[in-house]
Amino acid sequence: MRPRPVHASGTARHVSGTSPLARLLIASQFAFNVGFFAVLPYLAEHLSGALGLGGALVGLILGLRTFSQQGLFVIGGALTDRYGPRPVVLAGCGLRAAGFAWLGFAESTGTVIGSVVLVGFAAALFSPAVETELAREAVRIEEAGAAHGGKGEGPSRTRVLARFSAGGQAGTLIGPVVGALLLYATPGGNADGHFRAACLAGAAVFVAVLAGHWRLMPRTSPSATSAVPPERLTLRRVMRNRRFLGLAVAYSAYLLAYNQLYLAVPAELDRATGSQAALGWLFALSSAMVVAGQVPLDRWTSGRLSWPASIRAGLGLIAAAFAMTGILLPVGGPWPALAFVVLLTLGQMLVVPAARACVPELVDARRLGLFTGALSSIAGLTVLVGGAPVGALLELEGPGPWWALSVIPALGLLAVPRVGEELAPGTRSSPADGQGPTGACAPPTRAG
């Protein structure tokens, strides 16, 4: 008998804090990251080693992958609003599987670029669709919980979003291990064959995710309103929403700062220890912190911090991460990098769920996909533009660059929307087109 689609109904959600649809989306994010990170950490080595590409070309290819993913999120979000999440998610899974299979056999520069761009664009479809549908489901769970039991009975939407972040980070933690087993623990063969095996294993994961969503994802979103005509899905609506733009500036500051996990931390380890041997352990520590601590941290902040306050606290911790690293530089060894990773990750754990929770309060529900995608695209463009100046700054010696970089999250802190925090928890109004509600970002009743 064919399984029935997953629907978000019933009272079981009040006990578990999620719903079948939310669990499907969280599980798919976990699997998606397992397949992705089984390949991505080893891509640069494959391009420069097995294929013999120069450093500049390798950097260009990696940059194209990032841009084709993060920069095009807004397209995936707009398509989600127009056609619903199911077809966009299925298309993203299919293209990601095809892209990884192609990458496994790509040998020329042209085929490598084509496959990498396809891999990135697939995520630009999948991720905004999943994040949009999860945000809608999180709001439904929150509202149904409050209606079912009153104050304190229902899980907050950030609890659901925190589980989504933890699931994704679990995939990020496990994926490189799977890739390492396929690349380095398989006897015989050659480097090309091992990388191809990792790519095909990643493609198989995406085929499995595709099959799961094909059978279980509702054909119509339980929360979806009427489809938005395509001519109305314009970036002009994004640019008119000042409160959303404030959130986007704050989130961009977070992402530009967080990107230093991949740029500044390796450079600091090289400077302090002469190698990057500890880098993998620091990445694993960051992922493990999110997996183990994201949901407990949300429980602790529930009832204590509004969503904007959580964002500000997180950006403050990220600013402190840069400042503390500058202070600890004279100590030497891996300690400055360790302090940076711990504080940065704690800041991330506060910023990301709260920022995602704010978006449904700031925008028209019919355009949630457009704005969810725009949030990531604006932040991705900021990272693209700011990457070169930050990289040049990090070439300077001493603590000065770290103290200077602490200004980025501090400025983002000033851009967080302040509207609605004076309202009592649970006070919300319906957003008008292009405008946030009166109580934008004020959290409804949240479970302790």
C-alpha positions, 0 to 999 in steps of 0.5 A: 500500500502506498504511504499517505502524504505527510500532513500537518494536522492532529494534536500529536505535535503538541507532545513531540513539538514537531509534526510529520511534515516538519520531521520530513523536512528536518530529515531531508536537510540532514540527508542533503548535507550528508550527501553534499559534505561527503564531496565538498571538502575534497573538491579543491584537492581533486581539482588541483591534484587529480585534474591539475588545475591552477589555484586561480581556476580552482578558486574561480570554480569554488566561487561559481559554486557558491554564487550559483547556490547562495546568489540564486536563492531568491529564484528558488524562493520565488518559484516556491511561491509560484508553484508550491514547495513540492515541485521545486524540492523535487527539481532541486533533488534531481538536479543535485543528483545529476550534478554530482554524477556529472562531477564524478566523471568530469575531467575538462575545465568546461565539464567541471564548471558545468557540473559545479554550477548545476550542483549549486543551482540545485541547492538554490531550488531545494533549500529555499523551498524547504526553508520556506515550508518549514517556516510556515509549518513552524508558525502553524505548530506554534499557533496550534500549540497556543490554541490547543493549550494556551500559554506555555503549551505549544513549542515556539517556532524557533524550537522547530527551526532550531531542530532544523539547524541541528539536523543540518549540522548533523549532516555537516558533521557526518558527511565529511566522514562518509567522504573520507571513508570513500576516498581514503579508506577504500583499498585499491583503485586510484584517486579519480576512482575514489572521488568518483565513488564519493560523488556517486554516493552523494548522488545516491543520497539525493535520489533517496531524498527525491524518492522520500519527498515524492512519496511523502510530501503533500502535493499542496502545502497545508499553509499555502495561500493562493499562488502569486502571479509571476509578474508580482514576484519582483525584487521591488517588493523586497526593496520596499520592505524596510524592516525586512531590509534591516533584518537582511543587513543584520543577517548579512553581517552575520554571514560575512563574519561567519565566513571567516570560519573558512578564511580567517581560521585556516590563516590563523592556524597556519600562522600560529602552528605552521599547519592546518592539522587542527582545522578539521577538529575545529569544524567538527567542534562547531558542528557538534556544538550545534547538534548538541546545543541548538535545541537546549539553547532555544529552551533557555532563551524562550521567554527570556529573549525576543527574536530581535534580542536573540539576534543582537545577542548572537551578533554581540557574541560574534563581535566578541569572538573577533575581539577575543581572538585579537586578545589571545594572539600573544598566547599562540598555538590553537587557542585563539582559533579555538576561542573564535570558533566557540564564540562564533558558533554560539552566536550563530546558534542565536542568530539563525533560528531567530532571523528565520523566525522573524521573516514570516512576521515581516512579509506577506505570507504569499511571498514568504518564499521570495523573501526567504530566498532574498534573505540568503541572496542578499547575504551571499552577495555581501559575502561575495563583495566583502570577501576580497577586502576581508582577505586583504585585511587578514594579510596584515600582522597582529591583532589589528585585523581581528579587532577591525573585523569585530566592527562588522557584526557590531554594525549589523547589531544596529540594523536589527528591526526594533519594531514590536519588541514593546508588545506583549508576547503573542501580539501579532497582526497580519502583514500587509503586502510589502509591509510587516505587521505591527508586532513584527518580530515580537515572539508569541507565547513561547514554551519554557 
